[in-house]
């Protein structure tokens, strides 16, 4: 896959030379290892492979440093309780050489992301990812950071409704159907349980597979504590039919959360397509379109 175009005017310039310098300055024991960019459609981090066994992740946006802090604090706590592999932080770097944010070194996880190499063993993936969501939800939340992903009762603001009309005019969705689902979302019961952990960004690009079989979940920059709706998103961006049912069953989503999840998928998809269409990020625009289509098809 080709490198995505720059999508934010304030996106930081990060290249292999910068990474080599940061490593040499702060972790000289790794200073002689080769550094090479890992191409990705992701928008939050730049990734560089370090030797054979490590990867360096650096936030691309000025406000992204908190993601590194989150992962280095919480992943060691969560990892032993989860049924799929997750990134293992090895070292946390400090600002330097004109780069103003913290950054991290992690153990390399083998596999291809499901943007580039779609999962082929969907039954296995549905069950394993559902179990992952359920296990994450069961971890003690004491001290955990609040999730910034709200429940869908608050999602369909004027801007999102305007985007629905714009995409409808462009022939990219059924505006009447999308508006009806948005209206229904506002009448759904909210989450009445205790706050739980959620990954909140379970998109195909954050799922790794080996030979089409799901093996790991990556990119915990949106990790937080709140209501679990956002973690239903793979139902509409990855699974369909029987695999969707198996994912829901393994994740133990109740009816209200499931329907809030459908609304969240529509809202996320509308935002992704409206922003990323026109070549800004074809991969995320495509995934957003699938989220829209699947959410409305099951409505």
N, C-alpha and C positions, 0 to 999 in steps of 0.2 A: 504494500500500500504506500502511496506517495505521502510525503510529509504534508500535514494539514497547513492551510494558510493561516497567517497570523489573524486572530479574531478580535483582539482587544488592543486599542491604541496604546494602553499602558503596559502591555505585556513585556516582561523583562527579557533582555537579550541574554541567552544562555547557550554556550557552545562548548565543544569538547576541550578547547584550550583553557577555558575558565575552570572546568571541572578538574582537569589535570593540575592546575595551579592550586586549587582549594585542597585537593587530596595531598599534594606534596607539602603544603604548608602545615596542615592540621593532622594528617595521618601519614607521616613519611614512610611507615612500614609498608604502605600500599603504593608508594609513589612511583614505582617502576612498572606497575601493572598497566596494560593497555586500556584505553578508554574509548568507547564507541557509542554513538547515539542509538537509542532504541526508538524507532518510529512509532508514533501512536496518534490516534485521533482524539485522545483525551485533551481536555482544555485546562486542567489545573496544574499539571506537573510536567517538567521535562525529565526524561529518564536516560541514563547512560550506563551501559554495562561496564563493570570494573573487573577486569580479569575474567575468569571463567565462573566464579562463584558468587559475585556480588553485583548489586545495581545501586546507582546513586539516583536519588529523586530530589529535584529542586523545584519549589513552587514557581510558577510562571507569573503570577500576579502579585502585586505589592502587598495585598492583604492575606496572602496564603500561608504565612509562616505558622499559623496555629495548627495547620494540618500535621506538620512534622511533630509538633509538641504532643498532639493528641495520640498519634501513632506510637511514639516512643514511650509514652506513659501507659497507654491502655492495652496495646497489642500483647505484651508479655503476660498480662493478666488474663486476657480473653482466650489466647491461643490454646491453652491446654483444655479448654472447655468446649472447643468447637470441632465438628467432625470433618472439616476440610482444612487444608493448609492455608495459612495466611502469612503475610510478610513478617519476617523476623528482623527487627531492628538490630543493627550491629554497632552503629556509632552515629552520634548526632553532631553535625558540623555547625560552625558558627559563621556569621557574616564575614566576608573577606573579599579582597580583590575587586571591590566595587559592587559586589553582590550583597544586598542588605538584609537577607533573610536567613533563618536557620534552614538546614537541609539535612538529609539523612542518607546513611549507607545501610542497605538491607541485604540479606541473603538472597541470591538469585533463585527464583522459582521457575522450573522448567514448564514449558507449555506455551500454547498460542492463545491469544485472547479470542473470545467468541465473536468479535467484530470481524476479524480477519479470517478465522477458521471456525465456522458455525459448529455448534455442538451436534454430534450425530447420534449419540446415545441419550436421547431425550428422556426416556423413562428413568434411567439411572440419574441423570442430572436433576430431574424434577424432584425425586425423592431425596437426594443428597442436599440439594439447595434448600428444600423445605426443612429438612432436619437442621441444617445450619441456622436458618432463621429462627426456628423454635429454640435451639440451644442458646443462641445469642440472647434471645428474649428472656431466658431463664437465669442469666447471670445477674448477680447482685449489682444494683445500680448505684450503690452508695458512692458519693463523690463524683459521679459521672457528669460530663458536660451536657447541658440541655441541647437537644436537637433543634436545628433551625428549620427543619422541614415540618410545616404545620399539617394538621388534618385538613381534608378537602372542604370542610365547612367554611374555611376562610380563603379558599384558593381562587374562586371565580370572581375576581374583582373586575372593575371596568376595563382595565387594560387587557385582561385575558378574554373578556367578552368581545372587545373590539378585534382582537386577534382572530377569534373564531369567525367573525364576519369577514375579515380580510381573506382568510384561508378559504372560506366558503365561496367568495367572489372569484378566487383563483381556481376553483374546482378541486381543492385539495381535501375538503371534507363536506359533510352534510351539515350546514350551519344550523338548520332547524333541529336536527337530531342532537347535535352537540349542545345547543342551548337548552334543550329539554333535559339532557343529562345533567347539565350544570344546575338547572333549577331544582332537580330532584336531589342533587348532592346537598343542597342547602337544607333539605328537610330530613336528611338521614340522622339517626342518633349518633352522638359523638362517642368517643372512647371513654368508658367509665371505669376502666381498670387503673391499676397503679402504673406509673411510667416504667418503660422497659427500654433496653438497649435496642438500637436499630442501626444497620449499616447505612441505609438511606440512599444508596447510590448503586443498586445492584443491576447495572446495565451490562450488556454483553461484553463491553470492553473491560469490565472489572471481573470477569470470570475467565479462568484459565483452564485449558483442556489439553490433554495428551492423547493423540489419536482419537479425537472427538469425544473423549470421556472427561467430564468435569473433575478437576483435581484441586483447585484452589480459588479463593476469593481474594482480590487485591483492592488497593486504594480505599483506605478507611478515613479519608479526609472529611467525609460528611458524618462520621460516627457520632452518635449522641444518644441521649436519653429522652424519651417522649412517648408518643403513641405509635403503634406499629404499622400504620397504613402504608407508609412509603415503601416498606419491604415487600409489598405485594407486586411491585412493578414488574418483576420477571414474568408474571403470569401473562402479561400483554406484550412484552418485548422479546421474550425468549420462547415461551411455551404456547401450546394450543391443544385443543381437544383433550385427549386422555392425559397427556403430560401436564396440562394445566390443572386438571382435577387432582392428579397425584401430588403436584406441588402444593396445592391448597391443603390437601389432607395431611401431608407431612409437616407443613408449617402450622397447622391447627388454627387457621383463620376462621373466626366466626362470621356469620352472615353479614352483619353490619360492617365489619372491617373489610370484608371482601367487596361490598358495594362501594364503600368509601375508596377502596383501592382502584376500582374501575374509574371512578371520577378523577382520582389522582393521576391515573395513566393518561386520561384524556387531557387533563390540565398540563401535565409534563410534556406530552406530545405536542400540544398546541404551542407551548413556549419554545420547544426545540425547533419545530418546523418553521415557525414564524421568524425566529432569530437566525437559524443556521442555513436556511434555504438560499439559493442563488450562489452556491459555491463556497460559502463561508466554512462549512464543515459538512460535506456530503454524507459522511457516515452517520453523524448524529441526526441530521435531517431525515435520513432514511429510517433510523430507529424510531424517531419521533412520529413519522408517518405510520409506522406499524402500530405504535401504541394507540394512535388515534383510531385507526381502522379496526383494531381488535376490540377496543373499548366500546366503540359504537356498534360493531357487529353483534356483540353479546347483549346489547341493551334492549 
